[in-house]
């Protein structure tokens, strides 16, 4: 049930991205968006829970160096049942090219039979692509603070301009 819910959340997040808004953005500063919307996939490793993850994210630029980054991931632990995490994050792009970023936000986590818990994320990462590239690979270092734990996750993936 939890994995289906996480996939539904991810699809819903991707479904609310207005294609018209991305198409309307051709010059910086037009309307609410400050750049094109991007969608991407990522995979990673949760080192504390010994779990691989697979997920997706959106990048929605709302200010010059500020992006909303909703995302969702499925977790596949070595021992135990599949879990999921949905995130409502924001990131600040740092530096001239915006390749370095840092941020945080809220996390909804469902692992095993513990129910869904709420925590928060802190992360930083690096995108290795030029700012105007359509496909942008990235590496991200992420901590989710839940109860009294803060598992570290390393994620790699890409985002693509819609």
N, C-alpha and C positions, 0 to 999 in steps of 0.2 A: 504494500500500500504506500509506504513512504517514498519509494523510488518513483512510482507513478506520479505522486504528488509533486516531487521535485521536477520531473520532466514537464508536467503541466505548467508549473510556475515558470520554467525557462521558456516554454513555447508562448505563454501569455506575455512575458516580458518582450519577447521578440515580435509578437503580434501587435503590440501597442506602439511600435515605432512607426510614426507616420512617414510613409514613403514620399509623400508630397513635400514634407518639411525637408527631408534630405535632398530632394530634387530642387527645391527652391533655393537651397544654399549654393550659391556660386560665388558670391562675394562676401568677404568677412563682415560680420556685424549686422547682417540682415535678419530682423526679427529676433526671436528668443534665442535661437541657436547661434553659436559663434564658430561653427565649423560643421563638417559633415558628421552624421551619426555613423558609428562603426559597430559591427557585430563580429564576434569571434569565438573560437573554441580554445580550450586549454586543458592540460593534463598536469597532474602533479603528484606529490608524495607527502603525506602527513606522517612525519617521523615519529611522533609520540604514539599515535594509534596504529602504526604499521599498516597504513591503508594507502592505496592508490586512488586517485580521483580523476574524474572526467567531467567537464562542465563547459559552460558558455557564459559570455558576458556582453554587455553593451557599453559603448562609450558615447556619452551624450555631452558635448561641450556647451556649457551654459554661460561661461564668462571666458575672458581671454586665456586664463591659465587654470580654469576650474572645470572639472568634468564630473557628471554623475555616472556611476558605474554599477548598475544593478547586475547581479550575477547569480548563478546557481551551480552547484556541483553535486555529483553522486560520489559516494565513498565506497570502496570495495576493500574491506579489511581482510587480512590474512585469516583471522579467526573471527567469526561473528557475522551478523547480518549486514546487508547493504544499508547505508545511511545517506542522508542528504543535508545540504546547507544552502540556504538562500540568503543573499546579502544585499543590503541597501547602502552602498558605499559612495563616497565622493573622493576625488583625487585632485591634488595640486600638481600641475606640470611645472618643473623647475628648470631654470636655465634658458638659454636662447632657443635651442632646438626643441625643447620640451620632451626630450628622450628620457630624462630622469623624472620620476614622479613619486609621490608619497600621499597617503591618505588613510581613511578609516571610515567606519560606519557600523551599522547594526547587523547582527547575524542571527538567523533563526536556524537552529541545528536540531536534527533528529538522528540520533545514533542508537541503534538497537531498540530495546523496549523501554528506554528511559523517558520516552515522550519527547515533545518538542520544547527546547529550551531557548532562551534569548541571551545573547552575549554581544560582544562588540569586536570589531576587527581593527588591526593596525597593519599597514603594509607599505612597502616601497618596491620600486621596480625600475626596469630599464627597457626601453624600446629601441631597437637597433636600426630602425628604418629612418630615412629622411622624412621630414614633416609632411611633404606632399605625396609620399608613396601611398598607393591604394591598399597594399597589404603590409601590415606592420607586425613582425615577430616581437615577442617580449619575454622577459624572465621576471618573475615576481617572488618576493619573500613576504610571507603572510603569517600573522599570528591571530588566532581567534581566542579571545578571553571568555571563558565559560566556567562558571563556578569558581573553583580555585586552580584551574588549569589554564595553560596557554600553549596549546600545541602549535608547533612550527610547521609550516607547509611551504614547499618550494613548488612553484608552478611555472610552466613554459607554455606558450601558445602563440596565437596570432589574432589580429583583428583585421577586418576588411571594410573599406568604405562601402556603404550601401548605395 
